[in-house]
Amino acid sequence: MSAVSIHKVLYDLAQADPARPALINGDEVVSRGQLDAWSDAVAEWLAAEGVRAGSIVPLQMETSPALIATALGVLKLGAAYTVMDLEWNARRLRRIDEILGGALAVAPPGRSSGCFRREIELPGFDKPSENSADHTWKTVSVAGTDIATVFFTSGSTGEPKAVLSTHEATLRMFTGEGIASIDGETVLAHLGSSNWDAFPFEVWGPLLRGGASLLRKHRALTPDELRHEIADHGLNTLFVTSSLFNVLVDEDVSAFEGLRVAMAGGEALSPAHVGRFLAAHPDIPFINGYGPAESTCIALMHRATLDDTRGAIPLGQPIPRTGVHVLDGERECGPDEIGELCISGEGVSPGYLGDEALTAAKFVEVFIGGRRLRVYRTGDYGSRTASGLFTYAGRRDRELKIRGHRIDAGQIERTAAAFDGVAQCAVVPMLGLSGRPESLAIAVVSASDHFDEEGLRTALAAGLPPGWAPDTVVRLAALPLTRNAKLDMVALHSAVVELTSARAEANSSDPIEAAFSRALGGSKVDRDASLFDLGGTSLGAVRLCTALSRVTGLSIPVSVVRSHPSVNEMRDWIAKQSAARPDGANGTDAAHSADADAPSPLTGMQSGFLLPHFDGNDAENHLYLAWRIEGVLDTGRFVEALQDVHRRHLYLQGRYAFEDRAMWNRSDRPTTVEHLKAPDEETALPQLKAVLDRNFSLFEGEVWRAVLCELEEPERWIFGMSVHHIAFDGWSKRIFAEDLAEAYRARCEGREPRFARMVAAPSEIYAEMERIRGLADLSAQRDYWAKELADLPADPAPWVTPALCTEAGVTKIDVPLTPEQVDFLGRYSIGGGLLPLFIEALGGTLSEVTGAEDVAIGIPINQRSTPVLQDTIACLIDMMCVRVRKTTAHGAAAWAESAVLDGLRNSDMSIAEVARIAGQAGQPLYQVIGAVQDSPGAELQLDGCAVHGIEQPYIRLQAPLLVELLADDGIPSTVRVTYETALVTESMARNVSARMVARLTEESGSQSGSGRSGGL
C-alpha cells in the first residue's frame, strides 16, 4: 500500500469496500462509506468557514463517531486537527489559543467553551449513506511531511507543549510493512481521551489496515466491561497503559480471554503482572509498546515471553521506518552500555509549535554510522544488546540524589515488585526542608491482608546498593490513577505524606524528634545529625521553628535553629529555656493577652518604609496581586469578603504615623473597592494598574485598595489589589488568598467566616519579636557585624551608572532553566540548600561582569519563626548583608555556605542596627539584592469559579539590582534579574542574567568546597 496521506488511504479503502465497519460506538456501527461521506460533508462546511490547507483546527468534542468524522474532514482540507480534553480548564484552553494564534475551534452544538477567540458549533449532520460516490468533495493532496495533528502535552512543567505530528509519522506504523499485529481483522479499542497521543494508533491504525476502531468515552476499563466489549462488540485487540493493565490483571486476569493481541505501554511494565498474564493466557501475544508523543505513539515493540519476566521487560526493536539509538552525548554507545534513548526516522516530530528554544534542545542532529541524523532526545535511559534488542533503564528525571547517593527509583521498584506479596508498588521522593528529594518512601499494594512489611524492608536492604533502601514503606489499597489511566504521582505523594506524618507522631514519644521527623517527611531522624546536613534552608528553618514553638510554647528564633541544628542540641536549648522561664509562663499565650487595639511600635523594616515619607504619602512601595476569575461570581458577596479580610488583619486598617517613634494605630477606615468595565483583559490591565498605582496615605489609614473589573465576555473578571509594603510581605500572599476564599464561601452561604487560624494584633507581634530578640546574644551579634562589615568599599556598586541611563522604570529579564539545569541544581546544591549556592554564583557573577573585588549583597530574611508570627498579614521580613570578597577565590562554595549560615545565626538585629554598627547609618549597605523566592504560593479558590494568578511587576526596587532564583514548590525554575532602568544598563542586566545561569549550573562547582572556575 503506498500513499502519502491518512485521508487518501482511507478514501481508497472506502471506495474498495464501503460497507465494511469502520467505527463501533456501543450498538452504533459506522461503515467506511458512511465515514467517508460524513467527513466530506464536514470538509465542505469547514471550507466555507475559512479552513484551508495548513490550518490547525482545535476540536472540543468528546470521543464519538462525530469527532472522528470531523478530524477526517479537517485532514481532507490539507489542514491539521488537535483534540481538546473536555476537562481542561479555561486558562489552559486560552493558552492553547495563544499558541495556535487564534485558530478556528469547533465545538458540538451548545458546548462552546468561550476560550477560543474564534469558535463555531458543528451542525447536526445526518448520518450519510454508505455510497460515498454520491459526494463530489475532492480532498486536498498533501505531502507525507505535512502536519496531520498536534498533541498538547504538559510534560513536567504544566505548560501545554504543542507536539507536531505528520501524516507519514502515522502511516509508517500501518502502511507498507507496518505493525504486523494490526490487520484487516483487527477491532482495536480507543479508550477515552482523544487528545492522547495514542489516538492515531487506536483510531487511524485499525482503519488504515482495513479493521475497525471501537470507541469508548472512558479510559478506565473494568474486567466486566472488557468481557462485554469482547463478547458483544468483537473487541480483539487491546492497548492500555501499564498501570491499567496491572489493575486488570490484579482484579481478574481471566477477563482478557478472547483477545487476539494485548498491548501495554506509556509506563514501565511490571514483570510480575506480565508473568501472571502470560501464565493465564499463553496463546495471547502480549506486546510491550514504547514511544513518546514526539515519535507519534510507538517506536519500539516487543512480544514478551515468560523468560522476559525474570527482569525488566525489554522494549524490543524499532518498528518500520524508525531508528532508535543509545547515545552518550553525541557518541553512540556500544552493546549493553547504558545511554540516552534517541529516536530518528519518519515518526519524529518536526518540533514544538511556537517554542523554538525547546525544539532546538530536544531535536538535534548527531553523526551516527557515517551520516548525520535528526533525533529526538527522549530523556529515557536504556541500552541495546548485541542482537539489537533495546532495554529500558529508567527516566533521567527518576534518577535522584538522596543524602549523597545517586539512586534509580525504577530499580527500587523492580526489586520490590519481585518480593512475594507485592502486587504493585511505586517509589515516592519525599521533599525535605530544602524543597529537594531528601528521603524515599515506597507505596505498596499488597496481594493479601497478611503482608510482611519488615520482610520487604530486609529484602530491599539486601537487594539494593547501600543507601538506596526507602526510609518508609506505606501500604495503600490501590495506587491512584489519572484520567488517562497513568499513575497519579501528585495524588500518590499527598497520600504518602499524610500517612507518614501520622506515623511520625504515633511512633515517637519525643515531641521534638517528632517535629524534626514531620519536617523531613516522616522519616527516621538521627538525633545528632544537623538539620542542614540534610539540606535545610532558611524557609525550612522557619517551618521547623513554628512546629517546635507549638510543641514547647517557647518563642524559638531561626538563629537558635542555626546554632542548635540537631534534635539533641535543640532539646538541650529548650530544657534550659524552660528551666529559666517562670512557672506557668507561656510565650505564646502571653503574646495573645495584649490589647488588640493598643498602639504598637513598628518593626525596623516597617519604620524604614515610613521614615522617607514625612507627609505619609507614598507611591513607590506598592505590592501587587491580580487574578483572572471565570465563572459565576457574586460581586456583592465578594466585596463583603474583602472587608472581612480587612477587618481581620489589623495592619491592613492601620494609621502609620510618627509619635516619639514610628507607630501603628487602629483605624476604622474600610478598604477601597473600585469597579471597572473593559472589553477584554488586554484593555483591563492598564486600567487596573492606573488605579492601583495611586499614592497611599499612610497617615490617614489608606494602606491597600482593590479593583474588580468586569469583562465583556460573560462570567469573566479581573481582580487586582495593591498594598503598601509596610503592611504586607511575600508570606502574606498565601494568608490573604486563603482568608478571602473562606470569607467569600461564608458570605455566599449566609454565615460568618470560620477562619482556620488565629491572627495576632500588632502589639502582640511587636511583643513576640522583642521576646525573640531577648533570647539572642545581641552583644556577640554586634561584634560579628562590626568585624564582618568593617571597611566596606567607598563605591559599593560600580554597575550603577546613572549617566548612561536616563529613562526611569523597572524592567525584568527572565531566564527559564532547562530541565537539565533544574535537575543539576536539585542534585548539586550544597548542604545549606540553594541560598548559599545562589549567593556564591551572584558574587562571582558581579565580580566577573563589573570587576568589583568586594561585593555586598542584601538577602531578604523571613521573621515568622513562631506560631504568633505565622498567620497574620504583616511585613515580617528584614534584610541581611553578606559580603563577597575576591579573597574567597579558593573554596568559594564552602565559603558561601559558611558566610550565609553565619549571617543567619546573627540575624536577630535589624538591618538598620547593622548599618549603624558598620558606620553607614541612613545609607544602604548594598546595591544588589539576591533572593531565593520559595515562599508559599497565593492560590485563590472561589466557589463556583476558576481562578488563575496574573503576575504583576514591581513599581520600585529596594536596590538598583534584584537577582532572584524563582522556585515552584521548592524546585528552581527561573533566574530573574530586575533592575532600575535609570541606574543599571540593559546590557549589564542581560550579562548578569546569562552569567548567573551559567555559574549556577556549571559542573566545576558541583561540590561543596570545590570552588568554581572564574569564581571570586
Buried (B, 14 or more C-beta within 10 A) or exposed (E): EEBBBBBBBBBEBBEEBBEBBBBBBEEEBBBBBBBBBBBBBBBBBBBEEEBEEEBBBBBBBBBBBBBBBBBBBBBBBBBBBBBBBBEBBBBBBBBBBEBBEEBBBBBBEEEBBBBBBEBBBBEEBEBBBBEBEEBEBEBBEBEBEBBBBBBBBEBEEEBBBBBBBBBBBBBBBBBEEBBEBBBEBBBBBBBBBBBBBBBBBBBBBBBBBBBBBBBBBEBBBEBEBBBEBBEEBBBBBBBBBBBBBBBBBBEBBEBBEBBBBBBBBBBBBBBBBBBBBBEBBEEBBBBBBBBBBBBBBBBBBBBBBEEBBEEBBBBBBBBBBBBBBBBEEEEBBEEEEBBBBBBBBBBBBBBBBBBEEBBEBBBBEBEBEEEEBBBBBBBBBBBBEEEEBBBBBBBBBBBBBBBEEEBBBBBBBBBBBBBEBBBBBBBBBBBBBBBBBBBBBBBBBBBEEEBBEEEBBEBBEEBBEEEBBBBBBBEBEEBBBBBBBBBBBEEBBEBBBEBBBEBBEEEBEBBBBBBBBBBBBBBBBEBEBBBBBBBBBBBBBBBBBBBBBBBBBBBBBBBBBBBBBBBBBBBEBBEEBEEEEEEEEBBBEBBBEBEBEBBBBBBBBBBBBBEEBEEBBBEBBBBBBBBBBBBEBBEEBBBBBBBBBBBBBBBBBBBBBEEEEBBBBBBEBEBBBBEBEBEEBEBBBEBBBEBBEBBBBBBBBBBBBBBBBBBEEEBBBBBBBBBBBBBBBBBBBBBBBBBBBBBBBBBBEEEEBEBEEEBBBBBBBBBBBEBBBEBBEBEEBBEBBEEBBEEBBEEBBBBBEEEEBEEEEBBBBBBBBBBEBBBBBBBBBBBBBBBBBBBBBBBBBBBBBBEBEBBBBBBBBBBBBBBBBBBBBBBBBBBBBBBBBBEBBEBBBBBBBBBBBBBBBBBBBBBBBBBBBBEBEEEBBBBBBBBBBBBBEBBBBBBEBBBBBBEBEBBBBBBBBBBBBBBBEBBBBBBBBBBBBBBBBEEBBBBBBBBBBBBBBBEEBBEBEBBBEBBB
